[in-house]
Amino acid sequence: MSMDFAQSAQSTVGIEWELQLIDKDSNDLRQAAGFVMDQLKGEPFIHAEMLLNTVEITSGVHQSISGCIGDLIQGSQVLREVTEPLRIDIATAGSHPFANPAYQRVTDSDRYAELVNRTQYWGRQMLLFGTHVHVGIDKRDKVLPILKAMLTRAFHIQALSSSSPYWAGKHTQYASNRAMVFQQLPTAGTPRQFGEWAELEQYTADLTKTGVIEDFNEVRWDIRPSPGWGTIETRVCDANTNLHELQAIAALIHCLVDYFSTELDEGREIPSIPDWYVGENKWRASRYGLDAILITDRHGNEEHIADTVKDLLTTLEPTAEKLRCAEELDGIRDILEIGAAYQRFTEVANRNGGSLDAVVEHMRAEMKADKPLPPAATVPEIKGPR
């Protein structure tokens, strides 16, 4: 089975950001995406998703992160023009703190209906929100080596973006419970590592022949080739709660992919780690977030996430200058300093007697502010006993 990889300029970039439709009166999710999308027909940058509580805004293809952010701002402004009169606010995180997955309605689509029918209980638990970043790859032969190299740092990225400690009203004690839930789908989770493109083609042909998938787009790995776009798509991130952190995470991904691509172009070997280390790193990052000690190389050396990320930022400085995203990338230092979203959420709940309404209020406040807010800055309007 031949699988073409589209022509793409090296290191072009695009972003997808999944947003929650939140009822202003209850702080719960609203199943209003069908109506909202009907009002937005023909608008760029705005798309329906699997659940009717979700709207995705996307950027066009750009040379820089700042170009993508401009599109996301435009999309969110247009979206608010429809949601505000409905008393719907837009905010996001990797999960909603207390919404019941069983109550969520699926978009009227054969594709999504079949997914839920096939996966049953776990398919009905997919109350998840992510940030996806596409980076263009100019030569197909570079895709699989870069994917392997990205896996050496993918779960540092996951930890930095983690924003789903609560699930259906429970504190899971995981920084990213989204990561744990999403991998229950049969073609989701950590990627297969292949040495040759023909192996990926055979894998796709085998899954198609046996009815597991209809096409490669149904392979929902944490990082995957996106043949139709000519990109590597990094999907490991929980949805970022604000634009400041989103652009920082996107810049880190953009720089990493370009750095590894350049290393290949200059004939240097790029890193990889075995599958068993990849799986362990994912679990550690999901459970402990920025407190995790991750395996850094194929020899089993380990290091605290913060130390690895600080060194990585220094390594990527020239790349960030080349890609014109040095300021955006520097936002990673802010996450290390003030904590990731899951840490802020936990502190907000603790300061407010365990109230998850307060956590949703904080999510909404960060979205409006376009930046992370210290928990003390949130004065929640408590709406109920949650």
N, C-alpha and C positions, 0 to 999 in steps of 0.2 A: 504494500500500500504506500504509494508515494504521497508525501505531505510537503507541499511547497512552503517556503518561508518568504514572506513578502519583502520587497525591497524597502529599506528604511535607512534614512541617514543616521550615522552614528551619533548616539547620545541626544537625539530628540527626546522629548519627555511629555507625558500626559498623566493626569491624575483623575481618579474616581473617588468620590466621597459620599458615603451612605449616611443619610440624615433621618432622624426620627421625627415623626409628626406627633407632637405632644399637646394634649388638651390643656389649655390654660387653667381650667377650673378644677381638674382632678389630678393633673400631672401624669396621668396615665397616657398610653398610646391611643391615637385616634386612627380608625380604619378608613381613612379618607383619601388615600392616594388615587383611587379611581376617579373621584370627582375632581381632585386637584389637577390631575394630568389632563382631564378633558378640557379644563380651562387654559391649559398651557400648550395645546397642540401647535406645533410649528416653532415653538421656542427652542433655541439651541441650549445645550449644556444641561438639560433636565430630562430624567428618564425614570420610568417605573422600575420597580424591583420585585422580588418574589412575594413580599408581604405588603398588604395594603396600609401598613403603618410606616412605610419607608418610601422616600424619594431619593434618588441618586442625582447629584450634580457632578458634571464632568468638565474637564477642560478640553480645549483643542490640543493639537500637536504644536509644541513650542521648542525653542532652543534653550529656554531658561525657565527656572521655577517661577520667577516673578510673572512671566507670561501666563502660566497656568493659574496662578493665584488670582490674577485679574479676571479670568474666565469664571472661576469659582465664586468670586464676589458678585459678578454680574448675575450668575445663575441664582445665587441665594437671594439677591435683591428682587429678582423677578418672582421667585417662589414666594417670598413674603407678601408680595402684593396680593396673592391669592389666599394665603393661609391666614393673614391677620384678620380679615373680616369674619373668618370662621372660628375665631378664638383658638387658633392652633399656633403654637410656637414651634420653631425648628431648633433642635439641639441634637447632640449625638454623643455616643460613647460605644464601646464594644458591645454593651448590652444595655437594656433598660433595667434600672435597679429592682423594680417590683412587678412589672407587667407579667401576666400569666401567659406562658407560651401557648397553652391550649386554647386561649381565647382569640388568637390572632388569625386573621383571614388571609387566604392566599389569592394573589392576583389571578384573574381569569385567563389562564394560559395552559395549554396542553403540556408544555414543557415542565412547568412547576407542578401541575397536578400529578403527572407521572412520577416526578421526584418524590413527592409525599406518599403516593400510593406504594412505591417500591420500598421506601425506607421506613414507612410507618412511624413508630414512636419517635425515632431520632429525627426523621424528616419534619415532624411537628415541633421539634425543639429548636429549630433554626431561627430563633429570635436574636439575630446577630447582625452587627454593623461593622464595616471595615473601611479602611483606606487602601486603595490599590494604586500603585505607581508603575507606569509603563516607561521603559527606556529603550530607545531604538538601538538595534544591533546591525551593523552594516554587512556582516558576513555570517552566513548560517553556521559555518564551521566553528565560530566563536561562542555560539549560544550555550552548548552543553558545558564546556569548561567554565564559562562565566557563571552559569547556574550553580555548579559545584562550588566555586569560590565564594559565591554569595551565601551559601549554606554555612560557611565558617563564621559569618557575622549576622545571619538572619535573625537569630534569637536575641542578640543584643538589640536589634531594631524592635523586635516584638516587645521586649521588656520596656524600652523607652516609650512605647506607644500604649502600654497596657492600661485599659480603662474599664475592665469588666469584673470587678471583684464581687459584685452582687448578681444574683440570678434568681428570678421569681421570688424576690423578697428575702432571700437568704444570703448571708455573708459566707461565700464559699471558701475563704482563706486562700484563694488563688488570685494572683495579680491579673491574669487573663483567663477567666473561665471560658470566654469565647473560643480560645484556642483548643481547649479540651472538648468542647461540645462539637465544634465544626469538624474535627477529625473523625467523628463517628460516621460521616458519610463515606461510602465505600471508595470514592475516588478523591477524597480530600486529605489534607494533612501534609506530612513531609514528602518531598518529591522523590521519585525514583532517580537514581543516578546512573546515567548511561554514558558509555564512552564514545559511541558513534550515533549519528543521526538515524542510520538505518535501524538501530535498536529501538529508538523511540517510535519510528514508523511501524515496526513489528508489534510493539506494545499496543499502539493505537489500533492496528488491524485486528489484533487478538481480542481486545475489549469490544470492538465494534462487532466482530463476528459472533461473539458470545452474548451480545445484547446488553452488555454492561453500560455502554455509551452509544450515542448515535454519531457523535463527532468529538474531536479533541477538546472543544470548548467545555465539555462536561467533566473534564479532568480539572479538579479545583484544588490543586496543590498550593502550598504556602508561597512557593515561587514556581512559575511555570513559563515555558516558552509560549508566546502568543503568535502563532504562525501567520494568522490573518493580518496582523498589524506589523509584523517584523520587529517584535519587541521581546524583552524579558519583562514579565509582569510580577512584581513583588506584592503579594497579597497577605503577608504575615501580620500586618498591623491591625490592631483594634482601631476603630474609627477615632480619629483625633477630635478632642472636644472643642478645639479652637484653631483659628488660622495660623497663629504663631507657631504652635507645635506641629501642625500639619506641614507647614513649609519647611520646618527644620528636619522633620523625618524624611520628607520627599527629597530634600537636598542631600541628605546622607545617602539615600538610595541612589540618587542620580550620580553622585560623586563615586560611590563604590563601583557601580557598573562601568562607568567611564574609566576609572582607574584600572580595573582588571582588564578591560578591553585594550587599553593602551599598553599594559604590560605584555599582553599577547602579541600586539603589533610589533613590539620591540624585542620579541624573541625570548622573553623571560617566563619562567614557570610561575603559575599562579596556584594558590593553595587549595587544598581539599581536605575533607575529613571523612572517615568511614561512616556508614549509615548508623551504626550503633551509637556513635558520638552525637550525630545529628539528632536522633530521637531523644537521647538523654538531655541534650541542651534545650530542646523544645520543652520538655517537662520541667526542667529547673527554672527556665525563664517564665513559664506559665505559672508555676507555683510561687516562686520567690521574687519575681520581677527584678527590680534594680538591686536587690540584695543577693542575687544569684551569683555563684561562682561557676563559670562556664568553661568547657573544654575548648581550648583555643587552636589546637593543631592536631595533626594525625598521630603525633607522639603521645598524646594524652596529657599535655601540659594544661594547667588550669589557672584561671585568673579571675578576680572580681570584675564584674561587668564595668564598673566605673573606670577602673584602671585601663582596661582594654579600649574603652570608648575614647578616653582622653588621648591615648597614644594614636588611635585611629584618626582623630580630628587633626592632629599634627601632621600625620602622613598625608591626609587629604587636602591640606591647605593649598598646594599648587593646583590641584584639580579644581577646587572650588573657585579659585581665581580665574582659571580658564573658562569654567562654566558660568561665571558671573553669579555665583550663589554663596559667596563667602559670608555675607551677613546672615542669610537664611540658615546656613550650616551652623553658625555660631549659636543659634537658638538651642542646639543640643546641650550646650553648657548650662543653659537655664533649666532644662529638665533635670540634669544631674544635681543642680544646686537646690531647686525648690521641690523636687520630687515629681514623679509621674502622676498621671490623673488618678490611677487606682489608689495612690497614697493620699491624695487630696480628698477623694471621695470618702475614704475610711475615716479620715479625721473629721470631715464635715458631719458624718453620721455620729461619731463619738461625741462631738461638741453639742449635738442636738438630741441627745437621749436615744440614739439609734434610729432617728427618723430618716427614712429613705425619701420622703418628700423633700427634705432638706438637700439630699444629694441631687435630686432632679432639678431643684431650684439652682443649685450650683452649676450643673450642666448648662442650664439655660443662660445663666449669668456669664459663663465663660464664652459661650457662643456669641453673645451680644458684644462682649468686650474684645473679642478676637485675640484673647491671650489667656494664659492660665492665671487664676486668681488664688491668693492664699485663702485657706478656709475661713480665717477670721473676717475676711472681707464680705462674706456672704451673710445676709440677714434673711433667712428663709421665711416665707409665708407658709406656716405649717397648715396643711389642708386636711389632715386626718391622723389616725393613730399609727400609720406606717412609720 
